[in-house]
Amino acid sequence: MKKQFLYTVALVALCSTAVHANVLQINSEDDYKNAMNSNNNMVVEFSADWCSVCNGINEPFSEIAQEAEFKNVGFAKVNVDKLDTVSKQNGIVGVPTFLYVEGGQKKVEEIGVQNMPAFKDHLRDNLRKNFKLAQNDVPQEIAPAMVTEEVIVDVEAPMPAAKQTEPNFFMRMILGVKNFIMMIFMKIVGFFTTIIDAIKGFFAG
């Protein structure tokens, strides 16, 4: 009975490993560079262990990675908490974030998941739109059904492609406000320092 139990556990573990075998786990900056250099077409998911949405799409993301249609696309995952440098280099501001990379250059950045049940279809559509090699592998009978409209989604609501750089805009705006406040603060400190020095000079004289 014990042997049977151990055999079952080993079989489940083996199957789980096989399911996720096509998704590369990026553990270092070198891993990321090597992945970019070895695959002309890449989709990289930036996620975190505490993110429930990220955990919910682990399985469908891995299943898409195994589909023959996308054999020329590399699939990878980056844990933002464990690999902060790569996340900052790519300007990641939320999870999950998907980067579609062609020839080492970012084509599209997508933040969040708009519809969990439709995630696999949405991911397929984006792969077909963004990668020419993936498009060439699409069977003729399903090619007419492909969605051609560019859609970038936020965590809570859909966002048009023209706004895909909005997170960077808001980050720049916040940084500008922060710098303005710091400038005012430094001027106030300088003003009081001048007054204190003047008072000291007056009493010293």
PAZAPA-4460 file (N, C-alpha, C; in steps of 0.05 Angstrom, whole numbers, plus 32768, in hexadecimal, padded with zeros to 4 digits):
% residues 205
    n_x    n_y    n_z   ca_x   ca_y   ca_z    c_x    c_y    c_z   seq   type   mol
   8011   7FE8   8000   8000   8000   8000   8011   8019   8000     1      M     A
   8027   8018   8011   8039   802E   8012   8048   8033   7FF8     2      K     A
   8050   801D   7FEB   805E   801F   7FD1   804B   802B   7FBC     3      K     A
   8032   8023   7FBD   801E   802D   7FAA   801A   804B   7FAE     4      Q     A
   801A   8054   7FC7   8017   8070   7FCD   802E   8080   7FC3     5      F     A
   8047   8076   7FC8   805F   8084   7FBF   8060   8085   7FA0     6      L     A
   8057   8070   7F93   8057   806F   7F76   8044   8084   7F6B     7      Y     A
   802D   8087   7F78   8019   809B   7F6F   8024   80B7   7F72     8      T     A
   8031   80BD   7F8A   803C   80D7   7F8F   8051   80DE   7F7A     9      V     A
   8062   80CA   7F74   8078   80CE   7F60   806C   80D3   7F45    10      A     A
   8057   80C5   7F3E   804A   80C8   7F24   803E   80E4   7F21    11      L     A
   8030   80ED   7F36   8024   8108   7F36   803A   811D   7F33    12      V     A
   8050   811A   7F42   8066   812D   7F40   8072   812E   7F24    13      A     A
   8074   8116   7F18   807F   8115   7EFD   806D   8122   7EE9    14      L     A
   8054   811E   7EEC   8040   812A   7ED9   8040   8148   7EDD    15      C     A
   8042   8151   7EF6   8043   816E   7EFB   805B   817B   7EEE    16      S     A
   8072   816D   7EF0   808B   8178   7EE4   8088   8179   7EC6    17      T     A
   807B   8165   7EBA   8078   8164   7E9D   8066   817A   7E93    18      A     A
   8051   8180   7EA3   803E   8195   7E9B   804C   81B0   7E99    19      V     A
   805F   81B5   7EAB   806B   81D0   7EAD   8087   81D0   7E9F    20      H     A
   808E   81BA   7E91   80A8   81B8   7E86   80AE   81CD   7E70    21      A     A
   8099   81D6   7E62   809D   81E9   7E4C   809E   8206   7E55    22      N     A
   809B   820B   7E6F   809D   8226   7E79   80B8   8229   7E88    23      V     A
   80C9   823B   7E7F   80E3   823F   7E8B   80E1   8251   7EA3    24      L     A
   80EB   8248   7EBA   80EB   8258   7ED2   8105   8269   7ED3    25      Q     A
   8103   8283   7ED2   811A   8294   7ED2   8123   8299   7EEF    26      I     A
   813B   8291   7EF5   8145   8294   7F11   815C   82A8   7F14    27      N     A
   8166   82B2   7EFE   817C   82C5   7F00   817C   82D7   7EE7    28      S     A
   818C   82EC   7EE8   818F   82FE   7ED1   819A   82F0   7EB9    29      E     A
   81AD   82DD   7EBF   81B9   82CD   7EA9   81A4   82BC   7E9C    30      D     A
   8192   82B0   7EAC   817D   829F   7EA1   816C   82B0   7E8E    31      D     A
   8166   82C8   7E96   8155   82DA   7E86   8163   82E1   7E6C    32      Y     A
   817C   82E8   7E6D   818B   82EF   7E55   818D   82D8   7E42    33      K     A
   8193   82C0   7E4D   8195   82A8   7E3D   817A   82A1   7E2F    34      N     A
   8165   82A5   7E3E   814A   82A0   7E32   8144   82B3   7E1B    35      A     A
   814B   82CC   7E1F   8147   82E0   7E0A   8158   82DA   7DF1    36      M     A
   8170   82D0   7DF6   8183   82CA   7DE0   817C   82B1   7DD1    37      N     A
   8170   829E   7DDF   816B   8284   7DD3   814F   8281   7DC6    38      S     A
   813E   8295   7DCB   8123   8294   7DBF   811D   82AF   7DB2    39      N     A
   8116   82AE   7D98   810F   82C7   7D8A   80F4   82D2   7D94    40      N     A
   80E2   82BF   7D9A   80C8   82C7   7DA4   80C4   82BD   7DC1    41      N     A
   80BF   82CF   7DD3   80BC   82C8   7DEF   80A3   82D5   7DFB    42      M     A
   8095   82C6   7E0D   8081   82D3   7E1E   808A   82CD   7E3A    43      V     A
   808D   82E3   7E4A   8097   82E1   7E65   8082   82EA   7E78    44      V     A
   807B   82D9   7E8B   8068   82E0   7EA0   8076   82E8   7EB9    45      E     A
   8072   8301   7EC2   807D   830A   7EDC   8067   8306   7EF1    46      F     A
   806D   82F7   7F05   8059   82EF   7F19   8065   82F0   7F35    47      S     A
   8054   82E9   7F49   805D   82E7   7F65   804D   82D1   7F73    48      A     A
   805A   82C5   7F87   804D   82AF   7F95   8034   82B7   7FA3    49      D     A
   8032   82D1   7FAC   801B   82DA   7FBB   8004   82E3   7FA9    50      W     A
   8009   82E3   7F8F   7FF4   82EC   7F7C   7FE1   82D5   7F75    51      C     A
   7FC8   82D8   7F7D   7FB4   82C3   7F78   7FAF   82C0   7F5A    52      S     A
   7FAE   82D6   7F4B   7FAA   82D4   7F2E   7FC0   82C5   7F21    53      V     A
   7FD9   82CB   7F29   7FF1   82BD   7F1E   7FEF   829F   7F23    54      C     A
   7FE7   8297   7F3B   7FE5   827B   7F42   7FCE   826E   7F32    55      N     A
   7FB9   827E   7F2C   7FA2   8273   7F1E   7FA8   826D   7F00    56      G     A
   7FBC   827B   7EF5   7FC2   8277   7ED8   7FDB   8266   7ED3    57      I     A
   7FE6   825B   7EE9   7FFE   824A   7EE5   7FF9   8233   7ED2    58      N     A
   7FE3   8225   7ED7   7FDC   820D   7EC7   7FD6   8214   7EAA    59      E     A
   7FC3   8226   7EA5   7FBD   822D   7E89   7FD5   8239   7E7A    60      P     A
   7FE6   8248   7E87   7FFE   8253   7E7A   8010   823C   7E71    61      F     A
   8013   8228   7E83   8024   8211   7E7C   8018   8200   7E66    62      S     A
   7FFE   81FE   7E66   7FF0   81EE   7E51   7FF4   81FB   7E36    63      E     A
   7FF1   8216   7E34   7FF6   8224   7E1B   8012   8220   7E11    64      I     A
   8025   821F   7E24   8042   821C   7E1D   8047   8201   7E0F    65      A     A
   8035   81EE   7E14   8039   81D3   7E09   802B   81CF   7DEE    66      Q     A
   801B   81E3   7DE6   800C   81E0   7DCD   801F   81E2   7DB4    67      E     A
   801B   81D0   7DA1   802D   81CF   7D8A   802D   81E9   7D7A    68      A     A
   8017   81F7   7D7A   8015   8210   7D6B   802A   8224   7D73    69      E     A
   8032   8223   7D8D   8045   8236   7D98   8060   822A   7D9E    70      F     A
   8068   8216   7D8E   8081   8209   7D92   8099   821B   7D8E    71      K     A
   8095   8231   7D7E   80AB   8244   7D79   80AB   825C   7D8C    72      N     A
   809B   825A   7DA1   809A   826F   7DB5   80A5   8264   7DD0    73      V     A
   80B6   8274   7DDC   80C0   826D   7DF6   80AF   8278   7E0C    74      G     A
   80A9   8268   7E21   8098   8271   7E37   80AA   8271   7E50    75      F     A
   80A8   8287   7E5F   80B9   828A   7E77   80AA   8298   7E8D    76      A     A
   80B3   8294   7EA6   80A7   82A1   7EBD   80BC   82AD   7ECE    77      K     A
   80B6   82C5   7ED9   80C9   82D3   7EEB   80BA   82DA   7F05    78      V     A
   80C5   82D2   7F1C   80B9   82D9   7F35   80C4   82F5   7F3D    79      N     A
   80B3   8309   7F3F   80BC   8324   7F43   80C9   8328   7F5E    80      V     A
   80C1   8318   7F72   80CD   831A   7F8D   80E9   830E   7F8E    81      D     A
   80ED   82F9   7F7E   8107   82EB   7F7E   811B   82F6   7F6A    82      K     A
   8111   8305   7F56   8122   8310   7F41   811B   832D   7F3C    83      L     A
   8120   833D   7F50   8118   8359   7F4F   8126   8369   7F38    84      D     A
   813F   8362   7F33   814F   8371   7F1F   8143   836E   7F03    85      T     A
   813B   8356   7EFB   8130   8352   7EE1   8114   8360   7EDF    86      V     A
   8105   835F   7EF5   80EB   836C   7EF5   80EE   838B   7EF2    87      S     A
   8102   8396   7EFF   8106   83B3   7EFD   8110   83BB   7EE1    88      K     A
   8121   83AA   7ED6   812C   83B0   7EBB   8115   83B1   7EA7    89      Q     A
   8100   83A2   7EAB   80EA   83A1   7E98   80D3   83B3   7EA1    90      N     A
   80D6   83C3   7EB6   80C2   83D6   7EBF   80A8   83C9   7EC9    91      G     A
   80AA   83B2   7ED5   8092   83A4   7EDF   8086   83B3   7EF7    92      I     A
   806C   83B9   7EF5   805F   83C8   7F0A   8048   83B9   7F17    93      V     A
   8042   83A1   7F0D   802C   8391   7F17   802E   8374   7F0E    94      G     A
   8020   8362   7F1C   8020   8346   7F14   8003   833C   7F12    95      V     A
   7FFE   8329   7F00   8012   8320   7EEC   8015   8334   7ED5    96      P     A
   802D   8335   7ECB   8033   8344   7EB3   803F   8332   7E9E    97      T     A
   8035   8335   7E85   803F   8324   7E6F   804F   8335   7E5B    98      F     A
   8067   832D   7E56   8077   833B   7E41   8079   8329   7E29    99      L     A
   8072   8334   7E12   8076   8326   7DF8   808F   8332   7DEB   100      Y     A
   80A3   8321   7DE9   80BE   832A   7DE0   80C5   831D   7DC6   101      V     A
   80CE   832D   7DB3   80D7   8323   7D99   80F3   832D   7D93   102      E     A
   8105   831A   7D8E   8121   8322   7D89   812E   8331   7D9F   103      G     A
   8125   832B   7DB8   8130   8339   7DCF   8124   8354   7DD5   104      G     A
   8111   835D   7DC4   8104   8377   7DC7   80E6   8373   7DD0   105      Q     A
   80DE   8383   7DE4   80C3   8381   7DEE   80AF   838C   7DD9   106      K     A
   809B   837C   7DD2   8087   8385   7DBF   806E   838F   7DCD   107      K     A
   8065   837F   7DE1   804C   8386   7DEF   804F   837F   7E0C   108      V     A
   8044   8390   7E1D   8043   838A   7E3A   8026   838A   7E42   109      E     A
   801E   8374   7E50   8003   8371   7E58   8002   836D   7E76   110      E     A
   7FF2   837D   7E84   7FF1   837B   7EA1   7FD6   8370   7EAA   111      I     A
   7FD7   835B   7EBA   7FBE   8350   7EC5   7FB0   833C   7EB4   112      G     A
   7F9B   8331   7EBE   7F8A   831E   7EAF   7F6D   8328   7EB1   113      V     A
   7F62   832D   7E9A   7F47   8338   7E99   7F32   8323   7E9F   114      Q     A
   7F35   830B   7E94   7F21   82F6   7E96   7F2E   82DB   7E9A   115      N     A
   7F2D   82D1   7EB3   7F3B   82B8   7EB9   7F32   82A1   7EA8   116      M     A
   7F17   829C   7EA5   7F0E   8285   7E94   7F17   8287   7E77   117      P     A
   7F1B   82A0   7E6D   7F22   82A3   7E51   7F40   82A8   7E4E   118      A     A
   7F50   82A4   7E63   7F6C   82AA   7E62   7F7B   829B   7E4C   119      F     A
   7F76   8281   7E49   7F84   8272   7E34   7F7E   827C   7E18   120      K     A
   7F65   8282   7E12   7F5E   828D   7DF8   7F6B   82A8   7DF3   121      D     A
   7F6C   82B8   7E08   7F78   82D3   7E06   7F96   82D1   7E01   122      H     A
   7FA3   82BE   7E0F   7FC0   82BA   7E0C   7FC6   82B0   7DF0   123      L     A
   7FB6   829D   7DE6   7FBA   8293   7DCB   7FB8   82AA   7DB6   124      R     A
   7FA3   82BB   7DB9   7F9F   82D1   7DA7   7FB7   82E4   7DA7   125      D     A
   7FC1   82EA   7DBF   7FD8   82FC   7DC0   7FF1   82F0   7DB4   126      N     A
   7FF5   82D6   7DB8   800C   82C9   7DAC   800B   82C9   7D8E   127      L     A
   7FF3   82C4   7D83   7FEF   82C4   7D66   7FF3   82E0   7D5A   128      R     A
   7FEB   82F5   7D69   7FED   8310   7D5F   800A   831A   7D60   129      K     A
   8018   8312   7D74   8033   831E   7D79   804A   8310   7D6D   130      N     A
   8047   82F6   7D67   805D   82E6   7D5D   8057   82DB   7D41   131      F     A
   8066   82E2   7D2D   8062   82D9   7D12   8065   82BB   7D0F   132      K     A
   8078   82B0   7D1E   807D   8293   7D1C   8065   8283   7D27   133      L     A
   8059   828E   7D3C   8042   8281   7D48   802A   8283   7D34   134      A     A
   8028   8299   7D26   8012   829C   7D13   8015   8289   7CFC   135      Q     A
   802E   8283   7CF4   8032   8271   7CDD   8029   8255   7CE4   136      N     A
   8029   824E   7CFE   8022   8233   7D06   8004   822F   7D0A   137      D     A
   7FF4   8245   7D08   7FD7   8242   7D0D   7FCA   8234   7CF5   138      V     A
   7FBB   821E   7CFB   7FAD   8210   7CE5   7F9A   8223   7CD7   139      P     A
   7F97   821F   7CBD   7F86   8230   7CAC   7F69   8232   7CB6   140      Q     A
   7F5F   821C   7CC0   7F43   821C   7CC8   7F3C   822E   7CDF   141      E     A
   7F51   8234   7CF0   7F4B   8245   7D07   7F56   8261   7D03   142      I     A
   7F66   8266   7CEE   7F72   8280   7CEA   7F5D   8296   7CE7   143      A     A
   7F46   8293   7CDA   7F33   82A9   7CD8   7F27   82B1   7CF2   144      P     A
   7F28   829F   7D06   7F1C   82A5   7D20   7F2E   82B6   7D32   145      A     A
   7F46   82BB   7D29   7F59   82C9   7D3A   7F50   82E6   7D3F   146      M     A
   7F53   82F0   7D58   7F4C   830B   7D5E   7F63   831D   7D56   147      V     A
   7F5D   8333   7D49   7F72   8345   7D3F   7F74   835F   7D4F   148      T     A
   7F61   8364   7D61   7F62   837D   7D70   7F76   837A   7D87   149      E     A
   7F88   838E   7D8A   7F9C   838E   7D9F   7F8E   8396   7DBA   150      E     A
   7F92   8385   7DCE   7F85   838A   7DE8   7F9A   8388   7DFE   151      V     A
   7F9D   839C   7E0E   7FAE   839B   7E25   7F9C   839E   7E3E   152      I     A
   7F9E   838B   7E50   7F8B   838B   7E67   7F9A   8393   7E80   153      V     A
   7F8A   83A0   7E92   7F94   83A7   7EAC   7F8A   8392   7EC0   154      D     A
   7F91   8394   7ED9   7F89   8380   7EED   7F6A   8381   7EF0   155      V     A
   7F5E   8399   7EEE   7F42   839B   7EF3   7F31   83A0   7EDA   156      E     A
   7F3C   83AD   7EC6   7F2C   83B4   7EAF   7F3D   83B3   7E95   157      A     A
   7F2F   83AF   7E7E   7F3E   83AF   7E65   7F4A   83CA   7E5F   158      P     A
   7F61   83CA   7E51   7F6F   83E3   7E4A   7F78   83E2   7E2D   159      M     A
   7F72   83F6   7E1D   7F7A   83F5   7E00   7F98   83F6   7DFD   160      P     A
   7FA1   83ED   7DE6   7FBE   83EA   7DE1   7FCC   8405   7DE4   161      A     A
   7FBE   841B   7DDC   7FCB   8435   7DDC   7FD3   843E   7DF8   162      A     A
   7FC6   8431   7E0D   7FCC   8438   7E28   7FDF   8425   7E36   163      K     A
   7FEC   8413   7E27   7FFC   83FF   7E34   8014   840B   7E43   164      Q     A
   801B   8424   7E3D   8032   8431   7E4B   8028   8441   7E63   165      T     A
   800E   8441   7E69   8004   8451   7E7F   8011   844C   7E9A   166      E     A
   8017   8432   7EA1   8025   842E   7EBB   803E   843E   7EBD   167      P     A
   804E   8440   7EA7   8066   844F   7EA7   8060   846D   7EAA   168      N     A
   804A   8476   7E9E   8042   8492   7EA0   803C   8499   7EBD   169      F     A
   802D   8488   7ECA   8026   848D   7EE6   803E   848C   7EF8   170      F     A
   8051   8479   7EF2   8069   8478   7F02   8079   8491   7EFF   171      M     A
   807A   849C   7EE6   8089   84B5   7EE2   807C   84CC   7EF0   172      R     A
   8061   84CC   7EF0   8052   84E2   7EFD   8057   84E1   7F1B   173      M     A
   8056   84C9   7F27   805B   84C6   7F44   8078   84CE   7F4A   174      I     A
   808B   84C6   7F39   80A7   84CE   7F3E   80AA   84EC   7F3C   175      L     A
   809C   84F9   7F29   809D   8516   7F26   8093   8524   7F3F   176      G     A
   807C   851B   7F49   8070   8526   7F62   8083   8523   7F79   177      V     A
   808F   850B   7F7B   80A2   8506   7F90   80BA   8519   7F8F   178      K     A
   80C5   851D   7F77   80DC   852E   7F74   80D4   854B   7F7A   179      N     A
   80BC   8553   7F73   80B3   856F   7F79   80B1   8573   7F97   180      F     A
   80A5   855F   7FA5   80A3   8561   7FC2   80BE   8562   7FCF   181      I     A
   80D1   8552   7FC5   80EC   8552   7FD0   80FA   856D   7FCC   182      M     A
   80F4   8579   7FB4   8101   8593   7FAE   80F6   85A8   7FC2   183      M     A
   80DC   85A8   7FC6   80CF   85BB   7FD9   80DB   85B7   7FF5   184      I     A
   80DD   859E   7FFD   80E7   8597   8017   8104   85A2   801B   185      F     A
   8114   859E   8006   8130   85A7   8008   8132   85C5   8009   186      M     A
   8120   85D3   7FFA   8120   85F0   7FFB   8118   85FA   8017   187      K     A
   8104   85ED   8024   80FC   85F4   803F   8113   85F0   8052   188      I     A
   8120   85D9   8050   8137   85D3   8062   814D   85E8   805E   189      V     A
   8152   85EF   8045   8167   8603   803F   815F   861E   804B   190      G     A
   8145   8625   8049   813B   863F   8054   8140   8641   8072   191      F     A
   8137   862B   8080   813A   862B   809D   8158   862A   80A6   192      F     A
   8168   861C   8096   8185   861B   809C   8191   8637   809A   193      T     A
   8189   8646   8086   8193   8662   8082   818B   8673   809A   194      T     A
   8172   8670   80A3   8168   8680   80BA   8177   8679   80D3   195      I     A
   817B   865F   80D8   818A   8656   80F0   81A6   8661   80F0   196      I     A
   81B3   865F   80D8   81CF   8669   80D6   81D0   8687   80DB   197      D     A
   81BB   8696   80D1   81BB   86B3   80D6   81B8   86BA   80F3   198      A     A
   81A6   86AA   8101   81A2   86AF   811E   81BB   86A9   812D   199      I     A
   81C8   8692   8126   81E2   868C   8133   81F6   86A2   8130   200      K     A
   81F8   86AC   8117   820B   86C1   8111   8205   86DB   8121   201      G     A
   81EB   86E1   8124   81E3   86F9   8132   81EB   86F7   814F   202      F     A
   81E6   86E0   815C   81EC   86DD   8178   820A   86DA   817C   203      F     A
   8218   86CF   8169   8235   86CC   816B   8243   86E6   8169   204      A     A
   8237   86F8   8159   8243   8713   8156   823D   8724   816E   205      G     A
***
